[in-house]
Amino acid sequence: MSHFLAKASLATLIALSAIPLAGSAAFAAPQTDFVVKAQYYHRPPVHGCSPMEAIRKARYSGLRDVRISNITPRRVVVAGRYRHGWDRMTFANVRGCPLMYR
């Protein structure tokens, strides 16, 4: 008799716990119709080294008062103050701005 009561109470517990899940799923369905989906736009790819990215990399490397010195199709040169005076950094004018020489 105790096994029967245990199984019956377990079945009742499972049945009662499933009722709120079924109710919340029924209420959630109509609300999804009013959701506004985000519109994404395509940004054009960056083909070269932007001057702002070159300045950001030079500042991260330790230059202060960084300015663009020269931009050519192959390189971007920035100049700024370092520990003992003025210094220059030259970045390749490709995506990612790799450092050519300092």
PyMOL commands that set and color helices and strands:
alter all, ss='L'
color gray80, all
select helices_A, chain A and resi 2-34+51-61
alter helices_A, ss='H'
color red, helices_A
select strands_A, chain A and resi 64-71+75-82+85-92+99-101
alter strands_A, ss='S'
color yellow, strands_A
deselect
rebuild
show_as cartoon
